Amino acid sequence: MTTRIGRDELARRIAADIPDGSYVNLGIGAPTLVAEYLPADQEIILHTENGLLGMGPAPAAGSVDPDLINAGKQAVTALPGAAYFHHADSFAMMRGGHLDVCVLGAFQVSETGDLANWSTGAPGAIPAVGGAMDLAIGAKAVYVMTDLLTKEGTSKLVTACDYPLTGVRCVSRVYTDHAVFDITDDGFAVRETFGDTTVDELERLTGLHLVDATREG
């Protein structure tokens, strides 16, 4: 039986891959969990598109400042040295290539790195592309955090996206509950598997030919 990992463990895994000194945006939803697992001995500066640079983790119970929220309207903290600015300036940072990494959720990722993470029809979906479009084309590296399969058992890794696109050829790496995948010229490459998951099992689940990169350094 294939072993999966939970969202908190996956967030910890993503946090470990973010280089020291990076400027990072965490998309709404599950990606916000990454903030809780950033290494304490590194300086990683979090940006939120509603106008805060130097965002900290979620506040302790009873210490919520109603004026401090992220783009998903969740309460956050501000670290020493944090800066506040206009929404337009925040988007200029995103579009201008000033972010090293962004972490986004997804409905689908294609084998060429296309990203689809919004929909007008999916239940609970945000009905507009929003700032994810700017992040997808502006960040130097785009990490996707998502389950490998939908609730119906359909793969979110696909040959070509059916959902409307957020960005074209923009995804660098996909972190799922089964494995980590890189986007390469040859399609999805399995970088790391979790538990007893195998590349053969991943090919069965996704219906795709996958490159086995698990033995590379």
C-alpha positions in Angstrom: 0.0 0.0 0.0 1.4 3.4 -1.0 2.3 5.6 1.9 1.4 9.3 1.8 2.5 12.2 4.1 0.3 14.8 5.6 0.3 18.5 4.8 2.4 19.6 7.8 5.1 17.1 6.9 5.0 18.2 3.3 5.2 21.9 4.4 8.3 21.0 6.4 9.8 19.3 3.4 9.2 22.3 1.2 10.6 24.7 3.8 13.9 22.7 3.8 14.3 23.4 0.1 14.1 27.2 0.4 17.6 28.7 0.2 18.9 30.9 3.0 18.4 34.6 2.1 15.4 34.1 -0.1 12.5 36.4 -0.6 9.4 34.1 -0.7 5.7 34.4 -1.2 3.4 31.7 0.1 0.1 31.3 -1.7 -3.3 31.0 0.1 -4.4 27.7 1.5 -2.0 24.9 2.3 1.2 26.8 1.2 0.8 29.1 4.2 1.8 26.2 6.4 5.4 26.5 5.1 5.9 29.6 7.3 5.7 27.4 10.4 8.6 25.2 9.4 11.3 27.6 8.0 14.7 26.9 9.6 15.3 29.2 12.6 19.0 29.6 11.7 18.2 31.0 8.3 17.0 34.4 7.1 14.0 33.8 4.8 11.9 36.9 4.2 8.2 36.3 3.5 6.3 38.6 1.3 2.5 38.8 1.1 0.8 40.4 -1.8 -1.5 42.6 0.3 1.5 44.7 1.4 3.8 43.2 4.0 7.5 42.1 3.7 8.9 40.4 6.7 5.8 38.3 7.6 6.2 35.9 10.5 4.2 32.7 11.4 0.7 32.6 12.8 0.2 34.4 16.1 -0.2 32.5 19.4 -3.7 32.2 20.7 -4.7 35.5 22.3 -2.1 37.5 20.5 -3.9 38.2 17.2 -3.5 41.7 15.8 -6.6 42.2 13.5 -4.6 44.6 11.3 -2.1 41.9 10.5 -3.4 39.5 7.9 -2.0 37.7 4.8 -3.6 37.6 1.4 -5.9 34.8 2.5 -7.2 36.9 5.4 -5.4 34.7 8.0 -3.9 36.4 11.0 -0.1 36.6 10.8 2.8 38.3 12.7 5.4 40.8 11.6 9.0 40.1 12.3 11.4 42.9 13.5 12.3 45.0 10.5 9.1 44.3 8.6 7.9 46.8 6.0 4.4 47.8 4.9 3.5 49.2 1.5 0.8 49.8 -1.0 -0.8 46.9 -2.8 0.4 48.2 -6.2 4.0 48.3 -4.9 3.6 44.7 -3.7 2.5 43.6 -7.2 5.4 45.5 -8.7 7.7 43.4 -6.6 6.0 40.2 -7.8 6.0 41.2 -11.5 9.5 42.6 -11.4 11.3 39.4 -10.6 12.2 40.4 -7.0 10.9 37.1 -5.4 13.1 34.1 -5.3 10.5 31.5 -4.6 6.7 31.3 -4.5 4.7 28.3 -3.3 1.3 27.8 -4.8 -1.5 25.3 -4.8 -2.8 23.7 -8.0 -5.7 22.0 -9.6 -3.4 20.7 -12.4 0.3 20.9 -13.5 1.2 19.9 -17.0 4.4 18.0 -17.9 5.7 21.1 -19.5 5.3 23.1 -16.3 2.0 24.9 -17.1 0.0 25.7 -13.9 -3.7 25.8 -13.4 -4.8 26.8 -9.9 -8.1 28.7 -10.4 -11.5 27.9 -11.8 -15.0 29.4 -12.3 -16.7 26.1 -11.8 -14.9 23.9 -9.2 -16.5 23.8 -5.8 -14.8 26.2 -3.3 -12.4 27.5 -6.0 -11.5 31.2 -6.2 -13.4 32.4 -9.3 -10.5 34.6 -10.6 -6.9 34.1 -11.4 -5.8 36.9 -8.9 -2.2 37.4 -7.8 -1.2 33.9 -8.6 -0.7 34.9 -12.2 1.8 37.6 -11.3 3.6 35.2 -8.9 3.7 32.4 -11.5 5.5 34.5 -14.1 7.5 36.8 -11.7 9.1 34.4 -9.2 12.4 32.9 -10.0 11.3 29.5 -8.8 7.7 28.3 -8.6 7.0 25.4 -6.2 3.6 23.7 -6.2 2.2 22.1 -3.1 -0.8 19.8 -3.7 -2.2 16.3 -3.3 -1.2 14.0 -6.2 -4.8 12.9 -6.7 -8.2 14.6 -6.6 -10.9 13.3 -4.3 -12.1 11.3 -7.2 -8.7 9.7 -7.7 -7.7 11.6 -10.8 -4.1 12.7 -11.2 -3.3 16.4 -10.8 -0.2 15.8 -12.9 -1.3 15.8 -16.5 -0.1 15.9 -20.1 -2.0 19.1 -20.7 -4.2 21.2 -18.3 -7.9 21.1 -18.7 -8.5 24.0 -16.3 -7.8 27.6 -17.3 -4.1 28.4 -17.0 -2.5 30.6 -14.4 0.9 30.5 -16.0 2.7 28.8 -18.9 5.9 26.8 -18.4 6.4 28.4 -15.0 6.5 25.5 -12.5 9.9 24.4 -11.2 9.0 21.6 -8.8 5.8 19.9 -7.5 5.6 18.6 -4.0 2.8 16.1 -3.4 1.7 13.8 -0.6 3.3 10.8 -2.6 6.5 12.3 -4.1 8.4 15.3 -5.2 8.6 16.0 -9.0 10.9 18.2 -11.0 9.8 19.7 -14.4 12.4 18.7 -17.0 12.7 18.7 -20.8 11.6 15.1 -20.7 8.5 15.7 -18.5 8.0 15.0 -14.9 11.1 13.6 -13.1 10.6 11.9 -9.7 13.1 13.5 -7.4 12.0 11.9 -4.1 9.3 9.4 -3.0 7.7 9.1 0.4 7.2 5.9 2.4 6.9 2.8 0.2 5.8 4.7 -2.9 7.6 3.5 -6.1 8.1 5.1 -9.5 6.1 2.3 -11.1 3.2 3.0 -8.6 3.4 6.7 -9.5 3.2 5.9 -13.2 0.1 3.9 -12.5 -1.6 6.6 -10.5 -0.8 9.4 -13.0 -0.9 7.5 -16.3 2.3 9.3 -17.3 5.7 8.2 -18.2 8.0 9.5 -15.4 11.7 9.9 -15.3 13.3 8.2 -12.3 15.7 10.8 -10.8 15.6 9.4 -7.3 19.2 8.0 -7.5 20.7 11.3 -8.6 22.6 13.4 -6.1 
